[in-house]
Every structure is written in structure tokens, then in C-alpha cells.
Amino acid sequence: MNRRDAIKQSAKMLLLASAATDSVLAGEKKETSGSVSRMPLEKNAPHIVVVGGGWAGLSFAKHIKEYVPDAAVTLVEKRDIFVSCPVSNAWLVDMVDMDFLTHSFIDASNNGNYTYLQAEAIDLDSQHNVLQTTKGALHYDYLVFATGIEYDYYNWCKDNPALEARLRREYPAAFIPGSEHLTLKRKIERFKGGNFILTVPNGNYRCLAAPYERACLLADHIKRHRIDGKVIVLDANNTVTIKEEGYLSAFKDLYAKELIYMPESKIDTIDLDKKIIETEFDEVPFEDMSFYPNVRAPKLLEKLGLTTQTPYNRIEANLDVYTNRFKGHKNIFGCGDIRPMGFSKSGNTAYTEGENVARMVAEDIHHKKMTWVSPTTFCVSVISKKPKYEMTLVSTYKYGKHGETEFASSATDEAWKTNGLGKANAQFSWAQSMYDNMFYV
């Protein structure tokens, strides 16, 4: 088997494994964790509260009930409906409909046998194990935060809240599901020409591949509709951060007339009235735009004293990287995109980490040694609508001597011209299996 066949086989295996509920890693974990899986408590079943109903939170809630069936589990989520950020780029250009992305937290809780509380966490008394929510106080034995990201406009706006408000309102990033995506889709549909700017932040932002995928699909839209316009990608990094060979070849071979890629483009000033962006080297006019700033852990965690500054972003969750415990707290954990570790902030990574943290919490409940296992990043990118071309990446991680994140393994299939992933609808097949797993199985 040559290298490309091996890569394809690894991607295929991971897709099949997701559809069957457990990945290959999960199978390895069950073998090593032994009696933790499905082992009921003899008495005093714990109440476990998870805050956040994204990919990590949903995975944790589902799997902790499998590992500790007697536990009372409550998922606290402020939204009344789940909307997926993964695959939303395809929705922006009408490759899937909204029904594919939206799912019910009620269905997830019914099938996972846990409680869904539509509320927002607002305060914490960790000394007495009480979480305050907008629907009242919850006592917990274990508490897990899976609250995702917030945007960090500091580098652009400093002490200019009016500019930040306009950026959020007029040119949303659309990397947090909801109204932002609807606004961006309408912008794309109404775009008649000129420069449409997309930005790529530095640091560990949500879904490394997604801004480049979005740029390709927007360029594809311009090309297919014969719009007299260009996508301009202002990348704060010195090159494409993931699947570099594949994306750069797509920019050149598919979208040479429709897309301009500008690496090392740190934005110095933004004039929204004149519609001009100034970088260190260029002045770029635009007709429309989507500003993607840096990301950070939610301000709620900062308010609760649960954050730290990191090399990747200004503010992330203050977790012990080997246990996912918040430092200074024995029974409070975190998972998903709030993490300080250098793992990709993506759906499959968050899902597999949610399962891993559920297993570690179960091990702690049963007074067993917690064993860390790497999450898995499985990323499928669509770069053209018709013909449909796709690329994949599969990565796992390990820690260095000082707890720094390193790759344990990484394999990509960036041969989008010939790999057949587009014809196989790899991204949609993966997403469907994950939605089924979180909500319906």
C-alpha cells in the first residue's frame, strides 16, 4: 500500500468508525480503561453538570451516561436549537440546506438519557459546588465547561468599542453559529462585484481550514455566476496554516482570476466609511467583507477566575493539560475550544475530546487513575462546488517534556484533482454520522 492509499484508508476508517459511534481510538480506550465503561455506582450517584451544548458538550453528556449510567447529568445550554458550524461553509453556497445543520437538544437529551436545561450559566460557588444559572441554582458533584469561543477584537479595536460594534454588526465573522451565518449568506447572495475580503487570524483560531475553504467556495460562487469581483484573503500568517499544498494549488489552478491570496497581512487600520483596509504593505479597498478576529475563551470563564494567558491566544481556559481539570479545582473540568492546548479548534477534535474527558471523569468517580488519550482531528474541506473537490486531514497529538502540544501523527490527502473524495461526499457523510451520533443514536 502506497502513502496515498494509506491516507485514504485512514480517512475511510475514521468515517466508518464515526458512523458506528466509536472511533478506533475509542476502541483502544475501552480496552485500557477496563471496568470504567458502563460501571454503575454502588451508592450516591453523582450529579454532573456540563455547560455548553456544542460538539464537546454534547459528546461529554452522551458518553458520561454511557460510562456512569447511574449519574444524573444536566446539560446547560442557552440556545433552543443546535446549529452546526462545521459544514456551514457549504450551506453558504447552497450545497446543503439548513435542515442538515440544525438539530434538537431535546432529541439529544432524550436519546442520551440526560436532562437539557435551556439556561445560561452566570456565576459559580466552587466552595459549595453550586452553579448559578438564569433558571436557578444547580448543585453539582462534577462540573464541566464546554462553552466554546468568543471573538477577541482587541488587536484591531483596542479601546474603540464603537468600531468593534460596527465590525460585529456590519461585517460578522460567521464562526459562531447563528445570525452571523445568515448575514454572511445574504451578503454573498447580493454581492455584485468588487473586492470581497476575508481575513484569517493568527493564533489557534476556530477551524484552521475553514477560512480557506470559505475563500475557495466564495471564489467558486463568483466564477460560476460570472461576477466581476474577487475574493481577497488577508492572512495574518506567513502562509496557509493547514493543507497548505492543496489550498495553494486550488488558489492557483481553480481561482487564479477570482482569488488573491495575501499572506503576512496584519491589519493596521480599518476605515469602514471609506471601505479601506490598511496593512503594513498595502491599502486594500473593498465592497464587502467578513472580519474574522482572534478568538478567546468566553468572558464567563474569565469572570469565574478560570482562565489564563497562553502563547496561542490571549485568554484560554486554565486547564491541566494531562487531566483537563481546571487548575485549583478537583471536580471542575473543561473541554472543547476553550482549551489552552494547541489542538485544532474543530468539530471532530471537540467531539473526541468530550468523550475522552467523560472517560477521565468516570475514572475519577471510580477512584481510578485518569489516563489521557489524544483527541482526533478529522477535517474534510470542500474547495469546489461543481465539480466537487475535497481534501482531508487526520491528526493526533502528544505532549512534549514541558507539556507543549506536538503532533503524534498527521496525514493529509490534498490531491483534490484525483482523490475522488468529492464524488464520495466525504464531508457530508462524516457530518451526517456525527449528527446521528450526537442526537439520534
Buried (B, 14 or more C-beta within 10 A) or exposed (E): EEEBEEBBEBBBEBBEBBBEBBBEBBEEBBEEBEEBBEBEEEEEBBBBBBBBBBBBBBBBBBBBBBBBEBBBBBBBBBBEBBBBBBBBBBBBBEBBEEEBBEBBBEBBBEBBEBBBBBBBBEEBEBEEBBBBBEEEEBEBBBBBBBBBBBBBBBBBBEEEEEBBEBBBEEBBBBBBBEEBBBBBBEBBEEBEEBBBBBBBBBBBBBBBBBBBBBBBBBBBBBBEEEBEBBBBBBBBBEEBBBBEEBBBBBBEEBBEEBBBBBBBBEBEEBEBEEBEBEBEEEEBEBBBBBBBBBBBBBEBBBEBEBBBEBEBBBBBBBBBBEBBBBEEBEBBBBBBBBBBBBBBBBBBBBBBBBBBBBBBBBBBBBEBEBBBBBBBBBBBBBBBBEEBBBBBBBBBBEBEEEEEBEEEEEBBBBBBEEBEBBEBBBBBBBBBBBBBBBBEE
